[in-house]
């Protein structure tokens, strides 16, 4: 049975592998389709599409937009987006600029407590991708302030830690609407990490259309619960590895987990149905 991984990151955000490398890894794992879902960026999609065409791997253009709902983070996935859509690109460019400013403020806060890292080290870690806390963590490890990425996060970068800086506020509803305007299907990422299910269920009237049932952080019981919720609320099912690569906070191999290709077909059919109605 053909299978897909619909949650993969590249060096366009905080992944360790380039878009081309990700597609080659997917081919080695026997996947037929991959969803490229970088944080606040679509800059890896064209390279992935080119490599996918060479290797016979279907690339689903996607994005993962980081949003806040009060003190809780909600990550909104978008599938089958027009990744060149002007309004989408304007918003993503703004979010990436805010990410860079946030990174600079983290470096400054750390300096105030005697933890001296250079922002150039953060930039090197990001390799031109959308800057995030993992890149600050990598700079902390490089400078000897932490033994690995996880310890850097725990000591300096989690909410309440001395280097933490709030993100610019972008709401889940704004992210859902943006993905819809770009012709895509919005979904909620790794819902088990959210806790309060009402936070994302409340997005359904705004256009949320799928839920990530399969994820490395989801237990078998979680999977059963979200499959049931998808069935009861008319949501499509998605899932994937949330692959970032070796040395990331939580390393999972690409394709672990993976989902039957029928879910890709259901997502595509939904996009085509909506396009006919517009």
C-alpha positions, 0 to 999 in steps of 0.5 A: 500500500502506498504511504506518505509522510505529511509533516516534514521540515527542512533547512528552510526552517529548523530542519537539518536536511535540505529539501532535496535531501529530505526527498531522497531520504523519503525515497529510501524509506519507500514513501510515495508522497511527502508534505513539506511543512516548514515553520513560517516558510515555503522557501524549500518547496521548489527544490523539493518539487524538483527533486520529487519529480526526478525521483517519482516522489509526490511533494505536497506544498505545505506550511506550519504556521506557529500561533498563540492562543493565550499562553498556549501554542497552536501550530496550524498546518496547511496542505496543497497551498499555492506557495507563491500566493502573494498574501501568504508570502507577505504574511510569512515574510513578516513572521520570519522578520519577527522571528529574527527580531525575537532571536536578537532579543533572546541573545540580548537577554542571555547576555544580561545574565552573563551568557554570551553568544553572538547573533552571527552564531544563531544565523549560522545555525539557521543556514538562511532558514526561518530563525527559531529557538532551536538555532539559539539553542545550537549557538548555546551548545556551540559556546559551551553553555549547554551539552545538547539542544534539549538541555539548552531549551530547558535551561534557557529557552522554554517559557519562563526561562531567562532567555525566553522571549514571546513571539509576535502575536499571530492568532490561529484564526488568522493562520486558518484564514490565510491558508484558505486564501492560499487555496490550501487545507488548514489542519491542527498539528500534534493536538495531544501537545495542546491539552485543551481540545476546545482551543482547536475544535473552536477553529472548525467553524473558521475553516479548520478541515483536518487533524493530525492523528498520527504523530510521534508524540501520540499514543495509540489511545491518542490516535484512537481519540483523534480518529473518532473526533475526526469522524464525528466532526467531519475532519480529514485525517493527516499525520507524519513524522514531524521530521527535523533531522539528527540532533534536533530536539526530538529526532524521529526518522522520516516516515515514522509514523507514515499514513496510507496514501488514501488520506492524501487523496482525500485532502486533494479531493477536498481542495478540488471540490472547494476550487470548483465552488469558488 
